[in-house]
Amino acid sequence: MLTTLLIFGMQLILMPIVTLRTILLVKNETKKASAIGVLEAVINVLSLGIVFSDMSRIINIAAYALGFGCGLYIGGLVERKLAIGYVTYQVSLLDKNYELIDTLRKEGFGVTIFETEGISARRSRLEVLAKRTREKELLAIINEIAPKAFVVSYETRTFKGGYLTKVMKKNEKLNTNEKTVQRHN
């Protein structure tokens, strides 16, 4: 029974690691993904080795499969909690909503405004770039100020230049300076 629990536990650990490695790979963090991949391979070989050593023990196969499924679920929870990367929202509005634009910019979101043409009239579209950790905050602002807006999101893999890049570089310098001050104290 201990072997069965070991297999299940290894899968509970393995699958969140696989999820994290996959996310890092998609985000172009290949060095980090490679390092995590080594740990993934070790756990995978060990757990499969135990299962394959006695294929007549169906309970070990079931523990592997159940641990795999539960581990994937946990991996999804971990991914949502970490919220690595950026997201872009396209917000379609009937009219240019200056209150929404000003609020989003004041809160530090990157906002670009487009004039578009809908089926029956001209519309405004905002393109809003945000860290995934701030996605709920962004949606709350949109829902509060422009509840009838049509909103579409997509994952942003890379970007260069613009307002957010300047802000991030400024914050990076501030964080580096704070760490230097803390080390000297």
N, C-alpha and C positions, 0 to 999 in steps of 0.2 A: 504493500500500500504506500510506503514511503516513496518508492520509485515513481509511482503514478502521480503523487503529489508534486514530486520534483519536476516531472515532465510538464505538468500543468503550470507550475510556478515559472518554469523557464520560458514558456510561451507567453505568460502574462508580462514578463520582462521584455522578451524578444520583440513582440509586435509593436509596442510603443517606440522601441528603438528603430524598427524598420520604418515606422511612420515618420519619425524625426529625420532619419537619413534621407527618405524620399523628399521631404519638404526642403531640406537643405540643398539637395541636388537640383530641384526645380528652381530654387532661388539663386543658383550659381555659386553656392557655397561648397565647392567640390572638395576642398581640403578637409573641412569639418565632416562632410558626408563620408569621405574615405576613412577618416579616423573612426567614426561610428560604425562603419561597415566592417571593420576588423572585429569589434566587439560582437556585432551581429553574427558574423561567420562563426565565431567561437561558440556562442550559445546555440546556434543552429546545428552545428556539427555534433555537439555534445547531446542535445536533446534527441536528434534523429538517430544518433548512435545507440542511445538507450532503447528507443522504439524498435529499431531494426535488429537489435540483439535478440529479441524474442517476439517475432511477429504473431505468435499464437496468443499473446496476452492482449486481447481486444480492448481491455480497460486502459492500457497504455496508449493505444491508438486513439481511443475516445478522449483521453485526457489531453493528448496532443491537439486534437481537433477542437475540443472545447476551450482549451487554453488559447488556441489561435484566435478563435472567434471573440472571446472575452478580451484578449489582448488588443485586438483591432479596435474594439469599442473604447478601451482605455486610451489607446493611441489617438483616437479621434478627440477625446476629451482633452488630452494633453495638447494636441495641436490647436484647438480652439483657445485654450488657456494661454499658450505662448503667443499666438497670433503673430507669427513672424512675417514681416514684409509689409507691403503697401496694397491699397485697394483704390481703384478709381470709380467714382460714381458719376453717371450722367443723370442730371436732374432736369427734366423737361417741364417748363412752366408756361402757363397761358400768357403771362406778362412778365416783364423784367421785375424781379422782386428784390428791391434794394435792401430791404430789411434782412432778408435771408443772406444776400451777398455780403453785406457789412458784418453780420453776426458771424458767419463762417470765417471770414478773413480775420476778424477780431479774435476768434478762438484759435487761430493759427493754421487753418486749413488752406491749402492751395486752391484757388478758384479761378477758372478761366470762363469768360462769358462768350457765348455764340448767339447770333441771331439766326434763326432757322425758319423753315416754312413747313407748316403742318398741312393737313388735308384741306382745311378751310380758312386758315389764317396764319399770320406770322407768329412765331413762338420764340421763347428764350430757352437756351440750354446752358446749364452750368456743367462744367467738368471739374470735379472736386477730387483732389488727391489727398489721401490720409493714411496714416499708419493703421494697420489692422487692429492694433490695440485701442484705437479711438473710434472704431467703426460704429459702435452702439451710440456713442456720444454724437457723432455726425448724424446718424439716422434720427435721433431724438430731436435735434435742432431742426432738421428738415420737416419732420412730422409736426412739430409745434408751429413753425412759421408758415409752411406751405404744405398742409396735409393732403392737398389734391394733386401734388406733383407726381409725375411719372418718373420712377427711379429705377435705373439699371446699374448693376455693378459688374466689374470684372477685375481680375487679379492683375496687378501691375508688377511685371518682373524686373524691369530696369527703367531708369530714367536718368536724364542728364540736364543740368542747368535749371533755371527757373527759381521761383520764390522759395520753395521748400528746400532745395539744395543749399541755398544761402543760409537759411535758418538752421539747417542741420549742421553745417560747418561752424556756424556761430556757437551753437549749443555744444558741439564737440570741443571747441576751444575752451568754453566755459567749464565743461566737465573735466578736461585735462588740467586746467589751471586749479580747479577746486581740489583735485586729487593731489597735485603737487603741493598745495598749501597744507593739506591734511598730513602729508608725509613729513613735512618739516615741523609740524607742531607736536 
